[in-house]
Amino acid sequence: MSNRGSNVDEVRRYNRSRILELVHRRGAVSRSELARETGLNRSTIADLVLSLIDAGLVLESGPDVHTSVGRPSPIVRPNPACVAFAVNPEQDAVTVGVVRMHGEVVERRRHEVDAPLNAAETVAAVARMIAAYRAELEPNVIVAGIGVAVPGLVRTADGVVRLAPHLHWVDEPFAELLAEATGIDRDRVSVANDASLGAAAECFFGVGRGVTDLIYLNGGASGIGGGVIANGLPLGGTGGYAGEFGHNLVTAPNGPEHATTGGSLEDEVNRRRLLDLMGFAAADPVVFESALLGSTDPAVRAEVERQVGILSIALRNAINVLNPEMVVLGGFLAALFAAAPEQLERQVREQTMHASYEGVRIVRAELGADLLLIAAADLPFGALIATPL
């Protein structure tokens, strides 16, 4: 009898998680849609939804009688009182946000720095920002946990940052340090590579919805990272380090004399060089893109064309190897694409194997400046979905 009870509990827990995942991914789902997606009957759906309401994770409202066909069905939505803290440390700033389920960013604060903070300094800055947020939250708010999107190699099993070269971090137990500093349980603090998280976020909430094979490249102050969605699943690799496109060697399109001394993609396609040409010490991503698109300086234009040419080589290689349906560009790479879309598309098309390029779309990330916060928050929300009660 005890084994049977245990099995029933496991099935119930799985079904509850499946419902919460659908609500998280879609934002608003009717009970009838939940029944159709899960194969469960209406009474079981009603019971499971009620348990999630009691836990403070979802809310239910009356059906939209104007769009319903057949018997009206109540609508299930994420409870806005359930949030996660999202963290993105970079070379020039530490950004911390408050995010609700379904990728809704409520607050974001950017703490700019003159030089990269070490891990301990970053933990202290994040802990202060989270403490300020927590002081402002209503008493009924449920905090799912903390998610951190790091520009570097992260061992996802234990949240150790093996190498974040632009931050000068090596083998930092960042998840453990942050849990201790904030007082949030260690099993509710997760760390992963920023671009890998960004790929999943664009696939679930952004321009890649419904796409099963996608390459995502993100450019920021800390270099270029990437992520891959293959057959609908994130491609992580053995240790979770897959997608480090920024460290691949590239060749300048017009010969070695047009390359810099580094030779890697992130050496050649570099936001710092563009900022210097435009006379900025630093810039918020929105300000950077506006300045880049509005610049009439020939030197800036020439550098844009040079960087786009080299980016096209990296995209050619990735498309030939992975055969995606979509390539998504985020961060300053989206601004580069906006500055020279025809050049990038033409050069990628001309260099890529014809069969591999058929049907490929190159697009900019839809989630914009909030992308990495949404991506980071998906870590604690994922843990919450796995064990919602």
MARTORLO-893325 format. One line per 5 residues: number of its first residue (from 1); their letters; for each residue x, y, z negated of C-alpha. Coordinates in nm, 3 decimals, padded with zeros to 5 digits, always signed. Example, Ala and Ser with C-alpha at 12.3 -4.5 7.8 and 13.67 -1.06 7.14 Angstrom:
! MARTORLO-893325
1) as) +01.230/-00.450/-00.780 | +01.367/-00.106/-00.714
***
This chain:
! MARTORLO-893325
1) msnrg) +00.000/+00.000/+00.000 | +00.281/+00.242/-00.083 | +00.442/+00.189/+00.258 | +00.112/+00.260/+00.433 | +00.069/+00.580/+00.232
6) snvde) +00.421/+00.687/+00.318 | +00.361/+00.629/+00.689 | +00.037/+00.827/+00.679 | +00.218/+01.113/+00.505 | +00.494/+01.108/+00.767
11) vrryn) +00.241/+01.121/+01.052 | +00.054/+01.404/+00.883 | +00.379/+01.595/+00.829 | +00.476/+01.547/+01.195 | +00.137/+01.668/+01.319
16) rsril) +00.145/+01.970/+01.091 | +00.489/+02.062/+01.224 | +00.371/+02.021/+01.583 | +00.080/+02.258/+01.524 | +00.300/+02.520/+01.358
21) elvhr) +00.552/+02.494/+01.644 | +00.279/+02.556/+01.903 | +00.155/+02.859/+01.709 | +00.511/+02.991/+01.674 | +00.592/+02.949/+02.043
26) rgavs) +00.264/+03.081/+02.184 | +00.154/+03.335/+01.925 | -00.218/+03.263/+01.942 | -00.369/+02.920/+02.007 | -00.728/+02.806/+01.982
31) rsela) -00.817/+02.494/+01.787 | -00.939/+02.335/+02.109 | -00.599/+02.402/+02.273 | -00.423/+02.249/+01.972 | -00.641/+01.940/+02.003
36) retgl) -00.568/+01.914/+02.374 | -00.192/+01.959/+02.331 | -00.155/+01.717/+02.040 | -00.422/+01.459/+02.127 | -00.572/+01.494/+01.777
41) nrsti) -00.945/+01.521/+01.714 | -01.109/+01.846/+01.606 | -01.164/+01.746/+01.244 | -00.796/+01.649/+01.203 | -00.688/+01.980/+01.360
46) adlvl) -00.921/+02.171/+01.126 | -00.775/+01.992/+00.823 | -00.413/+02.051/+00.927 | -00.472/+02.416/+01.012 | -00.634/+02.467/+00.670
51) slida) -00.324/+02.326/+00.500 | -00.106/+02.574/+00.693 | -00.340/+02.859/+00.599 | -00.315/+02.757/+00.232 | +00.066/+02.759/+00.267
56) glvle) +00.052/+03.119/+00.395 | +00.202/+03.032/+00.734 | -00.091/+03.090/+00.972 | -00.416/+03.283/+00.988 | -00.737/+03.197/+01.165
61) sgpdv) -00.985/+03.430/+01.331 | -01.310/+03.393/+01.519 | -01.306/+03.285/+01.884 | -01.287/+03.528/+02.173 | -01.640/+03.476/+02.302
66) htsvg) -01.561/+03.674/+02.618 | -01.296/+03.428/+02.738 | -01.413/+03.103/+02.586 | -01.561/+02.834/+02.809 | -01.790/+02.585/+02.636
71) rpspi) -01.806/+02.571/+02.259 | -01.618/+02.868/+02.105 | -01.305/+02.766/+01.915 | -01.132/+02.961/+01.634 | -00.793/+03.118/+01.712
76) vrpnp) -00.484/+03.027/+01.506 | -00.204/+03.286/+01.478 | +00.120/+03.322/+01.279 | +00.073/+03.490/+00.943 | +00.255/+03.828/+00.967
81) acvaf) +00.346/+03.785/+00.600 | +00.592/+03.509/+00.699 | +00.929/+03.655/+00.808 | +01.294/+03.565/+00.858 | +01.606/+03.777/+00.828
86) avnpe) +01.817/+03.784/+01.145 | +02.185/+03.879/+01.157 | +02.417/+03.958/+01.449 | +02.777/+04.058/+01.361 | +02.977/+04.206/+01.647
91) qdavt) +03.304/+04.385/+01.698 | +03.156/+04.734/+01.660 | +02.849/+04.679/+01.441 | +02.650/+04.447/+01.219 | +02.279/+04.435/+01.300
96) vgvvr) +02.022/+04.293/+01.060 | +01.651/+04.264/+01.132 | +01.324/+04.137/+00.993 | +01.144/+03.909/+01.239 | +00.802/+03.745/+01.231
101) mhgev) +00.710/+03.419/+01.401 | +00.659/+03.432/+01.779 | +00.960/+03.660/+01.811 | +00.809/+03.979/+01.671 | +01.085/+04.211/+01.545
106) verrr) +00.948/+04.426/+01.263 | +01.265/+04.612/+01.163 | +01.622/+04.637/+01.290 | +01.911/+04.828/+01.136 | +02.252/+04.865/+01.293
111) hevda) +02.555/+04.926/+01.072 | +02.831/+05.058/+01.298 | +03.197/+04.999/+01.211 | +03.523/+05.142/+01.341 | +03.696/+04.803/+01.342
116) plnaa) +03.573/+04.442/+01.314 | +03.481/+04.342/+00.959 | +03.629/+04.024/+00.819 | +03.391/+03.751/+00.706 | +03.378/+03.861/+00.343
121) etvaa) +03.315/+04.224/+00.440 | +03.043/+04.115/+00.680 | +02.875/+03.905/+00.413 | +02.880/+04.201/+00.174 | +02.731/+04.436/+00.435
126) varmi) +02.460/+04.187/+00.531 | +02.375/+04.117/+00.166 | +02.329/+04.491/+00.102 | +02.103/+04.530/+00.407 | +01.895/+04.225/+00.316
131) aayra) +01.861/+04.346/-00.043 | +01.727/+04.678/+00.089 | +01.477/+04.496/+00.310 | +01.363/+04.270/+00.026 | +01.297/+04.571/-00.196
136) elepn) +01.056/+04.701/+00.069 | +00.867/+04.376/+00.133 | +00.520/+04.320/-00.005 | +00.494/+04.064/-00.290 | +00.300/+03.817/-00.074
141) vivag) +00.568/+03.794/+00.196 | +00.719/+03.449/+00.258 | +01.086/+03.455/+00.363 | +01.169/+03.156/+00.582 | +01.542/+03.217/+00.546
146) igvav) +01.835/+03.378/+00.727 | +01.957/+03.310/+01.079 | +02.293/+03.435/+01.205 | +02.395/+03.469/+01.571 | +02.776/+03.481/+01.585
151) pglvr) +02.991/+03.561/+01.892 | +03.215/+03.260/+01.853 | +03.243/+02.885/+01.809 | +03.018/+02.765/+01.528 | +02.999/+02.416/+01.384
156) tadgv) +02.623/+02.402/+01.357 | +02.618/+02.110/+01.114 | +02.750/+02.320/+00.826 | +02.750/+02.681/+00.951 | +03.129/+02.711/+00.963
161) vrlap) +03.256/+02.964/+01.217 | +03.550/+02.778/+01.367 | +03.669/+03.068/+01.581 | +03.530/+03.414/+01.653 | +03.831/+03.570/+01.828
166) hlhwv) +03.698/+03.924/+01.861 | +03.603/+03.930/+01.492 | +03.933/+03.760/+01.393 | +03.747/+03.488/+01.201 | +03.891/+03.136/+01.174
171) depfa) +03.719/+02.849/+00.987 | +03.494/+03.075/+00.783 | +03.215/+02.897/+00.585 | +02.981/+03.180/+00.671 | +02.650/+03.010/+00.590
176) ellae) +02.771/+02.911/+00.245 | +02.912/+03.258/+00.172 | +02.594/+03.432/+00.284 | +02.368/+03.201/+00.083 | +02.572/+03.271/-00.229
181) atgid) +02.572/+03.648/-00.173 | +02.197/+03.676/-00.104 | +02.065/+03.414/-00.345 | +01.876/+03.241/-00.065 | +01.893/+02.861/-00.073
186) rdrvs) +02.177/+02.722/+00.137 | +01.943/+02.499/+00.337 | +01.757/+02.811/+00.451 | +02.068/+02.986/+00.588 | +02.174/+02.883/+00.940
191) vanda) +02.451/+03.000/+01.173 | +02.500/+02.932/+01.544 | +02.658/+03.076/+01.858 | +02.483/+03.393/+01.972 | +02.459/+03.317/+02.343
196) slgaa) +02.339/+02.960/+02.294 | +02.064/+03.095/+02.072 | +01.990/+03.366/+02.328 | +01.939/+03.107/+02.601 | +01.677/+02.926/+02.392
201) aecff) +01.504/+03.251/+02.292 | +01.468/+03.364/+02.655 | +01.339/+03.017/+02.743 | +01.079/+03.014/+02.465 | +00.976/+03.380/+02.440
206) gvgrg) +01.122/+03.569/+02.736 | +01.175/+03.559/+03.108 | +01.248/+03.184/+03.109 | +00.910/+03.066/+02.980 | +00.823/+02.748/+03.167
211) vtdli) +01.174/+02.707/+03.313 | +01.347/+02.377/+03.233 | +01.696/+02.448/+03.376 | +01.848/+02.784/+03.291 | +02.187/+02.948/+03.244
216) ylngg) +02.214/+03.250/+03.015 | +02.514/+03.483/+02.995 | +02.533/+03.760/+02.737 | +02.783/+04.044/+02.733 | +02.849/+04.243/+02.418
221) asgig) +03.117/+04.427/+02.228 | +03.262/+04.090/+02.128 | +03.299/+03.952/+02.480 | +03.088/+03.721/+02.696 | +02.914/+03.407/+02.581
226) ggvia) +02.668/+03.174/+02.742 | +02.409/+02.910/+02.686 | +02.250/+02.637/+02.897 | +01.902/+02.489/+02.893 | +01.909/+02.156/+03.077
231) nglpl) +01.591/+01.961/+03.144 | +01.413/+02.174/+02.884 | +01.666/+02.118/+02.605 | +01.960/+02.328/+02.479 | +02.295/+02.190/+02.593
236) ggtgg) +02.513/+02.209/+02.284 | +02.794/+01.965/+02.341 | +02.951/+01.737/+02.080 | +03.029/+02.009/+01.826 | +02.783/+02.272/+01.942
241) yagef) +03.045/+02.469/+02.137 | +02.908/+02.439/+02.493 | +02.851/+02.751/+02.701 | +03.176/+02.943/+02.646 | +03.172/+03.092/+02.998
246) ghnlv) +03.359/+03.401/+02.882 | +03.683/+03.208/+02.835 | +03.685/+03.058/+03.186 | +03.959/+03.185/+03.415 | +03.839/+03.378/+03.719
251) tapng) +04.004/+03.521/+04.030 | +03.948/+03.877/+04.142 | +03.752/+03.882/+04.472 | +04.012/+04.098/+04.650 | +04.326/+03.929/+04.524
256) pehat) +04.530/+03.915/+04.200 | +04.624/+04.284/+04.221 | +04.260/+04.370/+04.139 | +04.260/+04.165/+03.819 | +04.372/+04.270/+03.473
261) tggsl) +04.640/+04.080/+03.284 | +04.401/+03.856/+03.086 | +04.238/+03.665/+03.367 | +03.939/+03.527/+03.174 | +03.585/+03.635/+03.258
266) edevn) +03.553/+03.848/+02.946 | +03.891/+04.011/+03.012 | +03.783/+04.109/+03.362 | +03.415/+04.189/+03.299 | +03.447/+04.411/+02.998
271) rrrll) +03.215/+04.665/+02.835 | +03.501/+04.849/+02.662 | +03.653/+04.947/+02.997 | +03.324/+05.097/+03.113 | +03.275/+05.283/+02.785
276) dlmgf) +03.623/+05.432/+02.813 | +03.555/+05.553/+03.167 | +03.229/+05.714/+03.054 | +03.394/+05.875/+02.750 | +03.211/+05.678/+02.478
281) aaadp) +03.378/+05.544/+02.165 | +03.075/+05.316/+02.112 | +02.717/+05.303/+02.227 | +02.390/+05.134/+02.144 | +02.294/+04.894/+02.429
286) vvfes) +02.006/+05.116/+02.542 | +02.227/+05.427/+02.547 | +02.500/+05.237/+02.730 | +02.270/+05.124/+03.010 | +02.116/+05.468/+03.052
291) allgs) +02.462/+05.628/+03.077 | +02.588/+05.364/+03.320 | +02.291/+05.399/+03.556 | +02.306/+05.777/+03.539 | +02.680/+05.811/+03.599
296) tdpav) +02.796/+05.976/+03.924 | +03.166/+05.933/+03.845 | +03.340/+05.750/+04.137 | +03.573/+05.576/+03.890 | +03.277/+05.433/+03.699
301) raeve) +03.113/+05.318/+04.023 | +03.434/+05.153/+04.140 | +03.470/+04.970/+03.810 | +03.108/+04.854/+03.824 | +03.167/+04.711/+04.173
306) rqvgi) +03.490/+04.540/+04.062 | +03.326/+04.382/+03.757 | +03.017/+04.273/+03.951 | +03.245/+04.107/+04.208 | +03.420/+03.905/+03.939
311) lsial) +03.093/+03.822/+03.762 | +02.966/+03.680/+04.092 | +03.254/+03.432/+04.092 | +03.163/+03.309/+03.743 | +02.799/+03.272/+03.840
316) rnain) +02.894/+03.086/+04.158 | +03.093/+02.834/+03.954 | +02.816/+02.789/+03.698 | +02.546/+02.743/+03.963 | +02.754/+02.492/+04.160
321) vlnpe) +02.815/+02.285/+03.845 | +02.476/+02.309/+03.670 | +02.224/+02.365/+03.952 | +01.985/+02.584/+03.748 | +01.650/+02.729/+03.845
326) mvvlg) +01.730/+03.061/+03.681 | +02.031/+03.268/+03.571 | +01.952/+03.517/+03.294 | +02.185/+03.809/+03.220 | +02.172/+03.981/+02.883
331) gflaa) +02.353/+04.259/+02.698 | +02.578/+04.478/+02.911 | +02.569/+04.216/+03.189 | +02.202/+04.310/+03.239 | +02.312/+04.674/+03.276
336) lfaaa) +02.577/+04.573/+03.532 | +02.313/+04.382/+03.726 | +02.081/+04.684/+03.714 | +02.363/+04.906/+03.845 | +02.439/+04.685/+04.149
341) peqle) +02.166/+04.422/+04.199 | +02.205/+04.382/+04.575 | +02.582/+04.340/+04.550 | +02.559/+04.072/+04.280 | +02.286/+03.871/+04.451
346) rqvre) +02.460/+03.891/+04.791 | +02.801/+03.788/+04.661 | +02.663/+03.499/+04.457 | +02.458/+03.379/+04.753 | +02.755/+03.398/+04.992
351) qtmha) +02.991/+03.209/+04.761 | +02.760/+02.936/+04.626 | +02.693/+02.604/+04.795 | +02.377/+02.650/+04.999 | +02.189/+02.354/+04.851
356) syegv) +02.278/+02.454/+04.493 | +02.163/+02.812/+04.545 | +01.822/+02.723/+04.691 | +01.549/+02.848/+04.461 | +01.786/+03.013/+04.210
361) rivra) +01.665/+03.340/+04.059 | +01.905/+03.587/+03.896 | +01.715/+03.798/+03.643 | +01.785/+04.019/+03.346 | +01.691/+03.913/+02.994
366) elgad) +01.338/+04.016/+02.906 | +01.381/+04.048/+02.530 | +01.626/+04.339/+02.559 | +01.801/+04.476/+02.253 | +01.598/+04.251/+02.022
371) lllia) +01.708/+03.929/+02.193 | +01.975/+03.815/+01.947 | +01.760/+03.903/+01.645 | +01.474/+03.695/+01.785 | +01.724/+03.420/+01.866
376) aadlp) +01.881/+03.421/+01.519 | +01.543/+03.418/+01.344 | +01.446/+03.105/+01.535 | +01.698/+02.910/+01.323 | +01.517/+02.947/+00.987
381) fgali) +01.178/+02.929/+01.158 | +01.286/+02.599/+01.313 | +01.374/+02.466/+00.967 | +01.041/+02.589/+00.832 | +00.852/+02.420/+01.116
386) atpl) +01.027/+02.091/+01.042 | +00.906/+02.096/+00.680 | +00.626/+02.354/+00.666 | +00.503/+02.272/+00.314
***
